[in-house]
Amino acid sequence: MLRGHEGTVLCAAFSPDGSRIVTASEDKTARIWGTATAKEIAVLRGHENAVWSAAFSPDGSRIVTGSDDNTTRIWDAVTAKEIMVLPRLGNRVQSAAFSPDGRYIAMASLDGTARIWDAAEKEIAVLSVFDNVMQSVAFTPDGSCIVTALSDGTARIWDIATSREIAVLLGHSYHVQSAAFSADGSRIVTASWDKTARIWDVRFATMPTEDLITEVCRRPLRGLTKLTRDETGLAGYPDEMPEIDACAGVE
């Protein structure tokens, strides 16, 4: 039991080696704890409002926090000293994370944007979805893409180099609160207010429609591939196309 916060604990994460835990709280602090001892090692003070997110860098030397004060802050995980404060966003920083190589920081905000900064305090990408809320952000294992969870019931995959949205994961019926990649980057897990968690195949999600249909039709699910008129439209077929068996004629 880790006791010491004076407000609701909103986030908890292990250090890469598992020896420490960082927690974020409504009491405006993040705290570092020893896993073996359950003792408080340090208190990170500086945020002006609730801290919603906290995570270690891949080497365990730094911590990133996101807060209701609309800032993202970087801390020395050994001295507990604040290293830098990134510029304020338009709303709460709901989630913040280091890239796998520690070079970049991604943050998701209630202002509908996800932003990526490098270690030189330079903003390199702004990813936005109109009239939406970004609930969480996570990197692929190779650091080339991020996945964001959104209040419109979708999760979205973005290419960092181009700032381009490359896939939208459709299926949840309510806000998606969290999304994360598997260790090998082949799958995404999402958690939603619709009372479900879902697992997605990243390769299928990012395939061109024609390739996806061909791949699905090679699987042992023949007879379950009829598309409705709405679905044929989403698949890129003309509006006048009736219901079809997408696998007809596919070898």
Disulfide bonds with the S-S distance in Angstrom:
Cys217-Cys247 1.78
